[in-house]
Amino acid sequence: MSSADSLSLCPTYAPALGFGGAMIALVMACVGSAYGTGKAAMGISTIGVEQPDIVMKNIIPVVMAGVLGIYGLIIAVIISNQIVGVVGNAVGYSLFTGFAHLGAGLCCGMSGLAAGVAIGVAGDAGVRAVAKQGKMYVGMVLILIFAEALGLYGLIIGLIMTSKNSEAPGQTPGFARGHPVRGGAGGSDSREDQKRKNSFR
């Protein structure tokens, strides 16, 4: 494959897609986490004035909203560790991988945002209801669990999508994902490999 064909499959702007996916995953998940925390905290602060003894019992919405930011952080770290630049004259990050990472970031980030909105609204209304009727506590917790599951779905699919890596066939010999390849076609054997070959002769 010519260098022009390799460049079309691994363009120089491909890493921007990966970095964009990492940014979207973290930022959008943190936005959802911030909204859920703030919205639920409004309800907790309101009931805490008259019934301060049930504040810690109703802190669950804030905790569950805070976990959403960790989901985005996990995807962002994984994507960032898989992004490689140009090594020598080989572009080691393909367009396929870039779009896979961008999709993973969107999936996790938007799911985290949706879960944060759901947790914030449900948590605010839930803690106010629990303050008036204690039997509503179990129902509130179940609602929050299903709202949290929305973010978990995005994390799972995001992890699957980050594993979809690809290198352009016929890349510059000696490189795969920007790292030198020892041995094989187009690569030189290491000293240890040469010693093993000589021992069998």
N, C-alpha and C positions, 0 to 999 in steps of 0.2 A: 504494500500500500504506500502511495506517495505521501510526502509530507503535507501536501495540500489536503488530501483525503483525511489524514490523521488530524489535521487542524480543524476540519469541519466536524469531526466527531468529538474532539477535545478542544474546543475553542478557548481562548484566553479569558473570556468572560464567564466561563462555566463556574469557577469558584464563587463568583458573586451570587449565583443562585443558592449555593450551599450556605454561604454566610447569611443571605437573606432568610433562608429557612430557619437557621439557628436564632436569628434576631426575632422573627415572628413568633416562634415557639415560646421564647422566654418573655417577650414583651406582652403578648396577648394573654398568656397564662397569668402573668403578674397583674395585668389590668383586671381580669376576672377575679383574681384573688383579692385585690384591693377593694373592688366594689363589694364583693361578698362580705369581707371583713367590716367595711365601713357601714354597710346597710344593716348587718346583724348587730353591730355595736350600738347603733341608734336605738334599736329595740331593747337591748340589754341595759343601756344607760337609763332608759325611761322607766323600766320596771324596777331598776336597782334603787331608785330614789325612795320608793315606798316599801319594797321588799328586798333589802340588801342580802338577806340570807339565801336567796335562790340564784344569785348572780353566777356563782361558780358552777352551779348545776346546769345553767343554760349557756355556758360558754362554748358548747359543742359547735355551733355554727361558725364561730370565729376560727376554731381549730381546723375544721374541715375546709374552710375557705383558704386558709393558709397553706394547706397541703397542695393546692392547685399550682402554686408557684414552683413547687419542687418538681412537678411533672414537666413543666416547661424547661426547668434547669437541666433535667436529665437528658431530654432530647437535644437541647442546645449543646451540651458538653459532648454528646456522642457525635453529632454532626461536625462540630468544630475539630474533633480529633481525627476525622476521616478526610478532611479537606487537605489536599496537597497542592503545591504550586508547580512551577516549571523547574525541572531538574535538568541541567544541561540544555539540550535542544528538544526535550520531550515534555509534552503537556500531560501530566499524569491524572488529571481529573476530567472525566468524560461528561458530556452533556446529559447523558442518561442519569448518571449519579447526581448531577446537580439538580435536575428536576425531581428525582426521588427524594432528595433531602429537602427541597422546597416544599414538596407535597407533605412530607412528614412534619415539617414545621407548621404548615397551615393546619394540618389535621389536629395536632396537639394543641396549638395555640387557640384556634377557634373553639375547640371542644372545652378547653379550660375557661375561656371567656363565657361560654354558654352555661357551664356548670357554676361559675362564680355568680352570675346573675340569678340563677335558680336558687342557689344557697342563700344569697343575700335576701331575696324576697321572701322565701319560705322561712328563713331563720328569723327575720324581723317579725313576721306575723306569728310565727310559732312561739317565740318567747313571750310575746304579749298574751297569747292564748293560755300558755302554761301559768302565767301569773294569775289569771282569773280562774282557771280550772286545771288542777294538777294532773288529772287523768289524761290530758292532752300531750303529756311529755313523750310517751312511747310513740304516738303517732307522729310527732314532730321529728323524732330521731329517724324513723323509717323514711319519712319524706326526704330528709337530708341525705340519707344513705343513697337513695336512688338519684338524687341530684348530683352527688359526688361521683356516682358511677359514670355519668356523662363524660367527665374529665378522664376517668380511667380508660374508657373506650378509646378516646383519642390517643392516650399514651401507648396503649397496646398496638394500635395500628401504626402509630408513629415509629415505634421500635421495629416493627416488621419492615416498614418502608426504608428505614435507615440501613437495613441490611442488604438492600438491592444496589450493589455496586457493580460497575462495569468498566472495563478498559477497552479502548479501541483496538480491534484486531489489526495486527501488523504494526504495532507501535514501534517506535525507534528501538532497535535491538538493545538489550541490556537494561531496559527500564520497564517497570510495571508499577503503576500508581506512583510514579515519581521516585521509586526506590530501585537501586541496582539489583540485577538478577544474577546470581552466581550459577555458572554452568548452563547447560542447555543450548539451544540454537541461538547464536548471536552473542552469547555471554562467555566469559573466560572462566575456567575452573579455578577454584581456590587452591592454595597450597596443600590443604588437608585432602582435597579430592585427588590431586595429583599423586600424593603419597600413597593413597589407597589403590590407585590404578597401578602404580609401579610395584606395589607389594604383590599383585596378582600376576604380574608378568614373569 
